[in-house]
Amino acid sequence: MKPFHQILLNNLVANVTNFTVWFAITFWIFLETQSVFATGMVAGVYLIFTAACGFWFGSIVDHNGKKLSMMGSSLVSALFYGLSLVLLLLEPEGAFTDPFGPYLWVFVLVVMLGVIAGNIRSIALPTLVTILIPEPERDKANGLVGMVSGIGFLTTSVISGFLVAYTGMLGVLGLALAASALALVHLLTVSIDEGRPEPAADAPEPPKRVDIAGTIRVIAAVPGLFALIFFACFNNFLGGIFMALLDAYGLSLVSVEVWGLLFGVLSTAFIASGIIISKTGLGKNPLRTLLMVNLITWSVCCVFTIQSSIWLLAIGCFVWMLLGPYAEAAEHTTLQKVVPLERQGRVFGFAQSVEQSASPLTAFLIGPLTQFVVIPFMTDGAGADAIGGWFGTGPERGIALVFTIAGLVGVVVTILAFNSRYYRQLSAAYAAGKDDDGADGGAALASPA
C-alpha cells in the first residue's frame, strides 16, 4: 500500500475516534440534561478551541515532520481520553444531570480537548497531499480525503448512537482510548519521504515561531485569498447554527438510536461525493465549484425543515453532505497551488482559526437565543400566531425557523460573492499559478516571509 493510502487509512481511524467522541458527548449531554442550551455550549467549546489553536497547530506542522505531528496528535488525544475516563468513573451522584453543574463542564472540557488535539491531523493531511501528489492530481486526491471523512461520519454516527444508548460515555471513552493507541502504533510503521533537508552541522537552528505576521503577508500576496478565507468564515458563522441545533432537532423527531443510524446512512453521501471527485476532479476553476455548491446547499437549507418531517430532514442532510466535500476540496486545492509548501501548515492553520472564529459566536449565541427567544416565539408567541397554521408550532418548529433564516442569508451572501472582484482575482491567480510537483507550489504568486 502506498504511503498516501496508509496515511488516509490511519486518518480514517483517528477521524472515526474523534468524531465518535464528539457526536456521542453531544447526544449524551442532550439526553442527560434535555437542554438545547447545553448542546449549543458543547459546539461552542469545540469551535472556540479550534479557532484559538489553529495558528499554533499550523506552526507545529510547519516546523516538524508531518508524520511526527500526527503521532503527537494521537498521543495527546489518548491522554485526554484517559483522564476523561477517570472523571467519568469518579462522578458525584447526579453531577451530569445539571446543565449548569461545574463537574459536568470540567468533564466536557477534558473530553473536547482530546477531540481538538485531532485537529493537528486536519492541517497536516493537506500538506502531505502537496508533498506526495503531483499538482494535476491533487483535486482528485482531495476527493479521496473527503471520502475518508465521509466513511468516518458513516461509522461515527452509528457507533456513537448505539454506544450512548447502551453504554453511555463509558463505552465511548474506552473505545476512543484503544483506537487512539492503535492509530499511534500504526503510524510508527508508515515510511514517508517528506523531503525535509537535514540542517548543516554548524548551521544555527531557525526559530520555530508561529509568525502570524509572516503568514498574513503570504496570504496578502495572493489576490483574493483573504476573501476566500473570510467567505469560508462567514459560511462557518452560519454553519455554527447546525452544529448547535441539528442534533437537538433530529432527536426531537426520532430516538437516539434511529438518529445515529439515519445519520450513518446519510453519510454515504460523503463517500459518493469523494468517489466522484476522485474520478472527475473539480474542473478548471475550483472556486466556481465552491460557490456553486454553496448556492445549492444554502437553497436546500431554506426548505429542508419547512415541515416537521424526518424524511424532509433526511433529504436535506443528504444533499448537504453530498456537496460539502466539493467545497472543502476546492479550498484545499486552491491553497495547495498558490501557497508555498513551507508555509502551508501555518496558512491552513490560519484559515482554520479565522474560518472557525465565527462559529463559536454563533454556537454560544444560538443555543440560548433559540431556547429562550425563538422557541417561545414559535410555541405560544407572535410567530405561532402568524405562521403556525402552516409552519407548525412548538419547540422543534422554533429550531426549524432558525435553519430557514440561516439558509436565506447564505443564499444572499453566496450570490454577492459570485459577483465580487475578489472571486475574479483569485480565479485568475489560480489559473496563473505554477507548481513543480509540490516542490514550490505557489512560488510564482507568493514568497515565504
Secondary structure, DSSP 8 states (H G I E B T S, - for coil): --HHHHHHHHHHHHHHHHHHHHHHHHHHHHHHH--HHHHHHHHHHHHHHHHHHHHHHHHHHHHS-HHHHHHHHHHHHHHHHHHHHHHHHT--TTTTS-TT-HHHHHHHHHHHHHHHHTHHHHHHHHHHHHHHS-GGGHHHHHHHHHHHHHHHHHHHHHHHHHHHHHHHHHHHHHHHHHHHHHHHHHHHT-----------TTS--------HHHHHHHHHTSTTHHHHHHHHHHHHHHHHHHHHHHHHHHHHHS-HHHHHHHHHHHTHHHHHHHHHHHHH-S-S-HHHHHHHHHHHHHHHHHHTTSSS-HHHHHHHHHHHHHHHHHHHHHHHHHHHHHS-HHHHHHHHHHHHHHHHHHHHHHHHHHHHHIIIIIHHHHHTSHHHHHHHHHH--SHHHHHHHHHHHHHHHHHHHHHHHHTSHHHHHHHHHHHH---STTSSTTTTT----
